[in-house]
Amino acid sequence: MGENPELNKDETIIRKIKFRGKRVDNGKWVRGYGIKISISGTVIIYDKNELEWFEVIPETVGEYTGCRDKNCKEIYEGDIVKFPSFYDDTLSENFSAKNPQICEVIRKNGCYGVIPNADYQFFHEFYSFSKMEEDIGIEQDDIEIIGNIYENPEKVI
């Protein structure tokens, strides 16, 4: 589900590091590959569409995870995502579909993923996007962005 990475002449994968943040002047989102942070804490991002630098609210800056949701939207750190609850033999598939997980996308130990929050889960463990299918049977096509912690903090349970 992630973007197709580029290959350099040695055939090693290169991932462009993309960021987003909310503009200070109008609150609109800026997405781009360049970011600068001043000693005073001012953060600016180079908007790839407008080809211009914009100052952003530092607390809203999030890195692109390299993954997309089921609607092909880029998933960023700070997004709120929904996916079916993973289940074991004690939970039915119907229960899983009717009781989705709603989680914030976070970075932990250099990986992006989520910590499921439902009371019936075994542990409140971190699951990286790269291993969710293997660990809990959730494919990236099951994940949907429903907001972000900056504009919709009430969505995180």
C-alpha positions in Angstrom: 0.0 0.0 0.0 2.9 2.4 0.4 4.3 4.5 -2.4 6.6 2.9 -4.9 10.0 3.7 -3.6 12.7 4.9 -6.0 15.8 2.9 -6.7 19.2 4.5 -7.1 21.9 3.1 -9.4 22.9 0.5 -6.8 19.3 -0.7 -6.6 18.9 0.3 -3.0 15.5 1.7 -2.0 15.4 5.4 -1.3 12.3 6.8 0.6 11.6 10.5 0.3 10.9 11.9 3.7 7.8 14.0 3.5 6.2 16.1 6.3 3.0 18.0 6.8 2.0 20.8 9.2 -0.7 23.5 9.6 0.2 26.9 8.4 0.5 29.6 11.0 -1.1 32.3 8.8 -4.3 30.4 7.7 -4.4 27.0 9.3 -4.3 25.1 6.0 -2.2 22.0 5.7 1.2 22.1 3.9 2.8 18.9 2.6 6.4 18.8 1.3 9.8 17.2 1.4 11.7 20.1 3.0 11.6 21.1 6.6 13.7 23.7 8.5 13.7 24.3 12.2 15.3 27.4 13.6 17.0 27.8 17.0 14.0 29.8 18.2 11.7 26.9 17.4 10.1 28.3 14.2 9.3 25.5 11.7 8.9 25.9 8.0 7.9 23.3 5.4 8.5 23.6 1.6 5.0 23.1 0.0 5.5 20.8 -3.0 2.5 22.2 -4.8 3.0 26.0 -4.3 6.8 25.7 -4.5 7.2 28.0 -1.5 8.2 27.8 2.2 5.5 28.3 4.8 5.8 28.7 8.6 3.8 25.9 10.4 2.6 25.3 13.9 5.3 23.1 15.4 2.9 20.8 17.3 1.1 19.9 14.1 4.2 18.6 12.2 4.0 14.9 11.3 6.1 12.7 9.1 4.6 10.6 6.3 4.7 7.0 7.3 5.2 5.7 3.7 1.8 4.0 3.9 -1.6 4.8 2.4 -5.1 3.9 3.7 -7.8 2.0 1.9 -8.8 5.2 0.1 -5.2 5.8 -1.1 -4.7 8.8 1.3 -1.3 9.2 2.7 -1.0 8.3 6.4 0.9 10.7 8.6 2.1 10.7 12.2 -0.8 12.2 14.2 -3.6 10.8 11.9 -6.5 8.9 13.5 -7.2 5.6 11.8 -9.9 3.1 12.0 -9.7 -0.6 11.2 -11.6 -3.8 12.1 -10.8 -5.2 15.5 -8.5 -8.1 15.2 -9.9 -11.2 16.8 -9.0 -14.6 18.2 -11.1 -17.7 18.5 -13.2 -16.2 21.2 -14.4 -13.2 19.1 -16.5 -13.6 15.9 -15.7 -11.8 12.6 -19.1 -10.0 13.0 -18.0 -8.6 16.4 -14.7 -7.4 14.8 -16.5 -5.5 12.0 -19.0 -3.9 14.4 -16.4 -2.8 17.0 -13.5 -1.2 15.0 -10.3 0.0 16.5 -9.7 3.8 16.5 -6.1 4.7 17.1 -3.6 7.5 16.7 -0.7 6.9 14.4 2.5 7.2 16.3 6.2 6.6 15.9 7.9 4.1 18.2 11.4 2.7 18.0 11.8 4.1 14.4 8.5 2.5 13.2 5.1 3.9 12.5 2.0 2.1 13.8 -0.7 2.1 16.4 -1.5 0.9 19.9 -5.0 -0.7 19.9 -7.2 0.6 22.7 -10.1 -1.8 23.2 -10.5 -3.4 26.6 -10.9 -6.9 25.3 -7.5 -7.0 23.6 -4.7 -9.0 25.2 -2.3 -6.2 25.6 -2.1 -2.5 24.6 0.9 -3.3 22.5 2.4 -1.3 19.7 1.8 -2.8 16.2 3.9 -1.4 13.4 2.2 -1.0 10.0 4.9 -3.2 8.4 4.0 -6.2 10.6 0.2 -5.7 11.3 -0.8 -8.4 8.9 1.6 -10.9 10.3 1.0 -10.0 13.9 -2.7 -9.4 14.1 -4.2 -10.2 10.6 -4.9 -6.6 9.7 -4.0 -5.6 6.1 -3.3 -2.0 5.1 -6.4 -2.2 2.9 -8.4 -2.4 6.1 -7.1 0.9 7.5 -9.0 4.2 7.0 -8.0 7.7 8.1 -10.9 9.3 9.9 -9.2 12.5 11.1 -6.2 13.7 13.0 -5.3 14.6 16.6 -5.0 18.3 15.8 -8.5 18.8 14.3 -10.4 15.8 15.8 -8.9 14.9 19.2 -12.3 13.7 20.4 -12.2 10.8 17.9 -9.4 9.0 19.8 -11.0 6.9 22.5 
